[in-house]
């Protein structure tokens, strides 16, 4: 049993480190850096106002066009320096026709549908401004979002800036809303610390920006364009910074089924990204960036879900050997594991009955997150994930 105990604790460490331990270590390193920093924090240059392109790749978004354009026109940035570009390849619901009637909006449309990557690669060849801001058609931006993002580019070492994804809160959230909201709050904290230590590891597709000259055409079968684009900028020696007050807000997935669909796609894309960004695993070349990338991203898409799975038979075997009802150390640990999955099951049951108990949605959402990795890996191996838009239904 000694060998099994060693395996058990290795598995436990991987899970703990991936979801909690890295955050503790990261925050500790940030505190140390603050103490050792000789000069004060560098203040962004608020007079820095280059021309910016707000780039939106859209497919059949007629329901959001009016609100999105109105939101864009109200942003706190000089109107003569903010250009709106929409690429609407394949849209057949009237989206491009609606946009063409709006003054100040540049529309590029092709009847054939080539997916978001195809639209981005084509549209980026037409961008003339030094900075391009990517966002989704169905997300609304905070009024100061563009200005705050641009301010960070006043530092020449910054090549990419990620905004924050926010979820509309409701008094009676679904499991998806409650879980997704809590998850993004934790992610926001990690991103702030990542940026302060060195660099964020991946930008949020809902809102991020890069120096236009750093854009590298993305492979047409890429699933996580935001992740690949931003990290390839970081590979060139620039940092990815983060401002939580530059935000894009949207409703949560309509239900956990829709959230699972979204996360399976993300997981398939995550595994694809790990393969394509294999060079980032080289600590000797990328140093701190590699440490952050592996700790914050790679483990969650690979070893952490596997470890969770193997902890079940390992914990059960150790508990049986100890005597489950004797309530020894390993027996208690296994019962806690079991209780966690039971809570997740209860969360699923209550969600289907439309009974809202947020406390139970957390284990349910965590379970869904990790289940999506296995389903995403299956899709990746089969090559069955389409690159075309496959937006999850959102709550109202």
C-alpha positions as CSV (number, residue, x, y, z in Angstrom):
1,X,0.0,0.0,0.0
2,X,3.0,2.3,0.3
3,X,3.3,2.7,-3.4
4,X,-0.5,3.4,-3.7
5,X,-0.2,6.1,-1.0
6,X,2.6,7.8,-2.8
7,X,0.5,7.8,-6.0
8,X,-2.5,9.0,-4.1
9,X,-0.6,12.0,-2.7
10,X,0.9,12.8,-6.1
11,X,-2.5,12.9,-7.6
12,X,-3.9,15.0,-4.7
13,X,-1.0,17.4,-5.1
14,X,-1.6,17.9,-8.8
15,X,-5.3,18.7,-8.2
16,X,-4.6,21.0,-5.3
17,X,-1.8,22.8,-7.0
18,X,-3.7,23.3,-10.3
19,X,-6.8,24.8,-8.6
20,X,-5.6,26.4,-5.3
21,X,-1.9,25.9,-4.8
22,X,-0.8,27.9,-7.8
23,X,-2.9,30.8,-6.6
24,X,-1.2,30.8,-3.2
25,X,2.3,30.6,-4.7
26,X,1.5,33.2,-7.3
27,X,0.2,35.7,-4.7
28,X,3.2,35.0,-2.5
29,X,5.6,35.8,-5.4
30,X,3.7,39.0,-6.2
31,X,4.0,40.1,-2.5
32,X,7.7,39.4,-2.7
33,X,8.0,41.4,-5.9
34,X,6.2,44.3,-4.4
35,X,8.6,44.4,-1.4
36,X,11.7,44.1,-3.7
37,X,10.5,46.7,-6.2
38,X,12.7,49.7,-5.8
39,X,10.6,52.2,-7.7
40,X,6.8,52.8,-7.5
41,X,4.4,51.2,-9.9
42,X,4.7,52.6,-13.4
43,X,1.7,54.7,-14.2
44,X,0.1,54.4,-17.6
45,X,0.3,57.4,-19.9
46,X,-3.3,58.7,-20.1
47,X,-2.4,61.1,-22.9
48,X,-1.6,58.1,-25.2
49,X,-4.4,58.0,-27.7
50,X,-3.5,56.2,-30.9
51,X,-6.0,55.2,-33.5
52,X,-7.8,52.0,-32.6
53,X,-9.9,49.5,-34.6
54,X,-12.8,47.8,-32.8
55,X,-12.8,44.4,-34.6
56,X,-16.0,42.2,-34.5
57,X,-16.2,38.9,-36.3
58,X,-19.9,38.1,-36.4
59,X,-22.2,35.4,-37.7
60,X,-25.9,35.9,-37.7
61,X,-26.0,38.5,-34.9
62,X,-28.9,40.7,-36.1
63,X,-30.5,40.6,-32.6
64,X,-27.4,42.3,-31.1
65,X,-26.3,44.7,-33.8
66,X,-28.3,47.8,-32.8
67,X,-27.3,47.5,-29.1
68,X,-23.7,46.7,-29.9
69,X,-23.2,49.6,-32.2
70,X,-24.9,52.0,-29.8
71,X,-22.6,50.7,-27.0
72,X,-19.5,51.1,-29.2
73,X,-20.4,54.7,-30.2
74,X,-20.8,55.6,-26.5
75,X,-17.4,54.4,-25.5
76,X,-15.0,56.9,-23.8
77,X,-12.5,57.3,-26.6
78,X,-12.1,60.0,-29.3
79,X,-14.7,59.1,-32.0
80,X,-12.3,60.1,-34.8
81,X,-9.7,57.6,-33.5
82,X,-12.0,54.7,-33.0
83,X,-12.9,52.7,-36.1
84,X,-15.5,49.9,-36.1
85,X,-14.9,47.0,-38.4
86,X,-17.4,44.1,-38.7
87,X,-16.6,40.9,-40.7
88,X,-19.8,39.0,-41.3
89,X,-18.8,36.0,-43.4
90,X,-21.6,33.6,-44.0
91,X,-24.3,35.7,-42.2
92,X,-27.6,35.2,-43.9
93,X,-30.0,36.7,-41.3
94,X,-29.6,40.3,-42.4
95,X,-26.7,41.2,-40.2
96,X,-24.6,42.8,-42.9
97,X,-27.5,44.6,-44.4
98,X,-28.4,46.2,-41.1
99,X,-24.8,47.2,-40.5
100,X,-24.4,48.7,-44.0
101,X,-27.2,51.2,-43.1
102,X,-25.2,52.5,-40.1
103,X,-22.9,55.4,-40.7
104,X,-19.3,55.0,-39.4
105,X,-19.4,51.2,-39.5
106,X,-17.0,49.4,-41.9
107,X,-18.5,46.1,-43.0
108,X,-16.7,43.3,-44.8
109,X,-19.0,40.4,-45.9
110,X,-18.6,37.3,-47.9
111,X,-21.5,34.9,-48.5
112,X,-19.5,31.8,-47.8
113,X,-19.1,30.8,-44.2
114,X,-15.4,30.1,-43.3
115,X,-15.6,30.3,-39.5
116,X,-14.3,32.9,-37.1
117,X,-10.7,32.3,-37.9
118,X,-11.2,32.7,-41.6
119,X,-13.0,36.0,-40.9
120,X,-10.3,37.2,-38.6
121,X,-7.4,36.4,-40.9
122,X,-9.2,38.1,-43.8
123,X,-10.3,41.1,-41.8
124,X,-6.9,41.7,-40.2
125,X,-5.4,42.4,-43.6
126,X,-7.6,45.4,-43.8
127,X,-6.8,46.9,-40.4
128,X,-4.6,50.1,-40.6
129,X,-4.5,51.3,-37.0
130,X,-1.6,50.4,-34.7
131,X,-3.9,48.7,-32.1
132,X,-6.8,46.4,-32.8
133,X,-9.4,45.5,-30.1
134,X,-11.3,42.2,-30.6
135,X,-14.7,41.7,-29.0
136,X,-17.9,39.7,-29.5
137,X,-21.1,41.0,-31.0
138,X,-23.2,39.8,-28.1
139,X,-21.1,41.4,-25.4
140,X,-21.4,45.0,-24.2
141,X,-18.2,46.9,-23.2
142,X,-17.7,49.1,-20.1
143,X,-17.6,52.8,-21.1
144,X,-13.9,53.2,-20.2
145,X,-12.8,49.8,-21.6
146,X,-11.0,51.0,-24.7
147,X,-9.2,53.8,-23.0
148,X,-8.0,51.6,-20.2
149,X,-6.8,49.0,-22.6
150,X,-5.0,51.5,-24.8
151,X,-3.3,53.1,-21.7
152,X,-1.5,49.9,-21.0
153,X,0.0,49.9,-24.5
154,X,1.9,53.1,-23.6
155,X,4.4,50.6,-22.3
156,X,6.4,49.4,-25.3
157,X,6.9,46.0,-23.7
158,X,3.2,45.3,-23.7
159,X,2.1,43.4,-26.9
160,X,-1.4,42.3,-25.8
161,X,-4.0,43.5,-23.2
162,X,-6.8,41.3,-21.9
163,X,-10.0,42.7,-20.6
164,X,-12.3,41.0,-18.1
165,X,-15.3,38.8,-18.9
166,X,-18.2,39.6,-16.6
167,X,-21.5,37.8,-16.1
168,X,-24.7,39.6,-15.5
169,X,-25.8,38.7,-11.9
170,X,-29.3,37.7,-11.1
171,X,-31.2,37.0,-7.8
172,X,-32.0,33.5,-9.0
173,X,-29.0,32.3,-11.0
174,X,-28.9,28.9,-12.7
175,X,-26.1,26.6,-11.9
176,X,-24.3,27.9,-15.0
177,X,-24.7,31.5,-13.9
178,X,-23.7,31.0,-10.3
179,X,-20.8,28.7,-11.1
180,X,-19.5,30.6,-14.1
181,X,-19.7,33.9,-12.1
182,X,-17.7,32.6,-9.2
183,X,-15.2,30.9,-11.6
184,X,-14.5,34.2,-13.4
185,X,-14.1,36.1,-10.1
186,X,-11.4,33.7,-9.1
187,X,-9.9,33.8,-12.6
188,X,-9.8,37.6,-12.5
189,X,-7.8,37.5,-9.3
190,X,-5.3,35.0,-10.8
191,X,-5.0,37.2,-14.0
192,X,-4.2,40.3,-11.9
193,X,-1.5,38.5,-10.1
194,X,-0.2,36.8,-13.3
195,X,0.1,40.3,-14.9
196,X,1.8,41.7,-11.9
197,X,4.3,38.9,-11.7
198,X,5.1,38.9,-15.4
199,X,2.3,38.2,-18.0
200,X,-1.2,36.9,-18.2
201,X,-1.3,33.5,-20.0
202,X,-4.0,33.9,-22.6
203,X,-6.6,36.6,-23.3
204,X,-10.4,36.5,-23.0
205,X,-11.9,36.4,-26.4
206,X,-14.8,38.6,-25.3
207,X,-12.4,41.5,-25.1
208,X,-8.7,41.7,-25.9
209,X,-6.3,43.8,-27.9
210,X,-2.9,43.5,-29.6
211,X,-0.5,45.6,-31.5
212,X,-1.6,45.1,-35.1
213,X,1.9,44.5,-36.3
214,X,2.2,41.5,-34.0
215,X,-0.8,39.6,-35.5
216,X,0.2,36.2,-36.8
217,X,-2.2,34.5,-39.2
218,X,-3.9,31.7,-37.3
219,X,-4.4,28.1,-38.7
220,X,-7.9,27.8,-40.0
221,X,-8.8,24.9,-37.8
222,X,-7.9,26.7,-34.6
223,X,-10.5,26.5,-31.9
224,X,-9.2,29.0,-29.3
225,X,-8.2,32.0,-31.5
226,X,-7.9,34.4,-28.5
227,X,-5.6,32.0,-26.7
228,X,-3.3,31.2,-29.6
229,X,-3.1,34.8,-30.8
230,X,-2.3,36.3,-27.4
231,X,0.3,33.7,-26.4
232,X,2.1,33.9,-29.8
233,X,2.5,37.6,-29.0
234,X,4.0,36.6,-25.7
235,X,6.3,34.2,-27.4
236,X,7.8,37.2,-29.3
237,X,9.0,38.6,-26.0
238,X,6.1,41.0,-25.2
239,X,3.9,40.7,-22.2
240,X,0.1,40.2,-21.9
241,X,-1.4,42.7,-19.4
242,X,-4.8,42.7,-17.8
243,X,-7.2,45.4,-16.6
244,X,-10.3,44.1,-14.9
245,X,-12.0,47.5,-15.3
246,X,-11.8,47.1,-19.0
247,X,-14.7,44.6,-19.3
248,X,-17.1,42.9,-21.6
249,X,-20.4,41.8,-20.0
250,X,-22.8,39.1,-21.1
251,X,-25.4,36.8,-19.7
252,X,-24.4,33.4,-18.4
253,X,-25.2,30.2,-20.4
254,X,-28.9,29.5,-20.4
255,X,-28.3,26.3,-18.4
256,X,-25.6,23.8,-17.5
257,X,-26.2,21.8,-20.7
258,X,-25.4,24.9,-22.8
259,X,-22.4,25.7,-20.5
260,X,-21.1,22.2,-21.0
261,X,-21.3,22.6,-24.8
262,X,-19.3,25.8,-24.6
263,X,-16.7,24.3,-22.2
264,X,-16.3,21.1,-24.3
265,X,-15.3,23.3,-27.2
266,X,-12.9,25.3,-25.0
267,X,-11.4,22.1,-23.7
268,X,-10.9,20.7,-27.2
269,X,-9.3,23.9,-28.1
270,X,-7.2,23.9,-25.0
271,X,-5.7,20.5,-25.8
272,X,-5.1,21.7,-29.4
273,X,-3.4,24.8,-28.0
274,X,-1.1,22.8,-25.7
275,X,0.0,20.8,-28.7
276,X,0.6,23.8,-30.9
277,X,2.3,25.8,-28.2
278,X,4.5,23.0,-27.1
279,X,7.6,25.2,-27.3
280,X,6.1,27.2,-24.4
281,X,6.8,24.2,-22.1
282,X,10.6,25.1,-22.4
283,X,11.5,26.7,-19.1
284,X,15.0,27.4,-20.3
285,X,13.7,29.6,-23.1
286,X,10.6,31.2,-21.7
287,X,11.3,31.1,-17.9
288,X,8.5,32.8,-15.9
289,X,6.1,32.6,-18.8
290,X,6.5,28.8,-19.0
291,X,5.9,28.5,-15.2
292,X,2.7,30.6,-15.4
293,X,1.5,28.8,-18.6
294,X,2.0,25.3,-17.2
295,X,0.6,26.1,-13.8
296,X,-2.4,28.1,-14.8
297,X,-3.4,26.4,-18.1
298,X,-1.7,23.2,-19.1
299,X,-2.4,21.3,-15.8
300,X,-6.1,22.2,-15.9
301,X,-6.4,20.8,-19.5
302,X,-4.3,17.7,-18.9
303,X,-3.1,16.2,-15.6
304,X,-5.6,17.8,-13.1
305,X,-8.8,16.2,-14.6
306,X,-7.0,12.8,-14.9
307,X,-5.8,13.1,-11.4
308,X,-9.3,13.7,-10.2
309,X,-10.5,10.6,-12.0
310,X,-7.7,8.3,-10.6
311,X,-8.1,9.7,-7.1
312,X,-11.5,7.9,-6.9
313,X,-10.2,4.2,-7.2
314,X,-7.0,5.1,-5.3
315,X,-8.9,6.6,-2.4
316,X,-11.4,3.8,-2.4
317,X,-8.7,1.1,-2.3
318,X,-6.9,2.9,0.6
319,X,-10.2,3.4,2.4
320,X,-11.2,-0.3,2.1
321,X,-7.8,-1.4,3.2
322,X,-8.2,0.8,6.3
323,X,-11.8,-0.1,6.9
324,X,-14.2,2.4,5.5
325,X,-16.4,2.5,8.6
326,X,-13.4,2.7,10.9
327,X,-13.2,6.4,9.9
328,X,-9.4,6.3,9.6
329,X,-7.5,9.1,7.7
330,X,-7.9,7.7,4.2
331,X,-11.5,6.6,4.9
332,X,-12.4,10.2,5.9
333,X,-10.7,11.5,2.8
334,X,-12.6,9.1,0.6
335,X,-15.9,10.0,2.3
336,X,-15.2,13.7,1.6
337,X,-14.6,12.8,-2.1
338,X,-17.8,10.9,-2.2
339,X,-19.7,13.8,-0.5
340,X,-18.4,16.2,-3.0
341,X,-19.7,14.2,-6.0
342,X,-23.0,13.6,-4.2
343,X,-23.3,17.4,-3.8
344,X,-22.6,17.7,-7.5
345,X,-25.4,15.2,-8.2
346,X,-27.8,17.0,-5.9
347,X,-26.9,20.3,-7.7
348,X,-27.8,18.6,-11.0
349,X,-31.1,17.3,-9.7
350,X,-32.1,20.7,-8.2
351,X,-31.1,22.5,-11.4
352,X,-33.5,20.3,-13.4
353,X,-36.2,21.0,-10.8
354,X,-35.5,24.8,-11.1
355,X,-34.6,24.9,-7.4
356,X,-31.8,27.4,-6.8
357,X,-29.2,26.6,-4.1
358,X,-26.1,28.3,-5.1
359,X,-23.9,26.5,-2.6
360,X,-24.6,23.2,-4.5
361,X,-23.9,24.8,-7.9
362,X,-20.2,25.2,-7.1
363,X,-19.3,21.5,-6.9
364,X,-21.7,20.9,-9.9
365,X,-20.0,23.5,-12.0
366,X,-16.5,22.2,-11.0
367,X,-17.6,18.7,-12.0
368,X,-18.9,20.0,-15.3
369,X,-15.6,21.9,-16.0
370,X,-13.6,18.7,-15.6
371,X,-16.0,16.5,-17.4
372,X,-15.7,18.9,-20.4
373,X,-12.0,18.2,-20.5
374,X,-12.6,14.5,-21.2
375,X,-15.3,15.2,-23.7
376,X,-13.1,17.8,-25.3
377,X,-10.2,15.4,-25.5
378,X,-12.4,12.9,-27.3
379,X,-13.5,15.6,-29.8
380,X,-9.9,16.6,-30.4
381,X,-8.8,13.0,-31.1
382,X,-11.7,12.5,-33.5
383,X,-11.2,15.9,-35.1
384,X,-15.0,16.4,-34.9
385,X,-15.0,19.9,-33.5
386,X,-16.1,22.5,-36.2
387,X,-14.3,25.8,-36.4
388,X,-17.6,27.5,-37.3
389,X,-19.4,29.5,-34.7
390,X,-21.2,27.3,-32.2
391,X,-22.4,29.8,-29.6
392,X,-24.0,28.4,-26.5
393,X,-27.5,29.7,-25.8
394,X,-27.4,32.5,-23.2
395,X,-29.8,33.2,-20.4
396,X,-32.1,36.2,-20.5
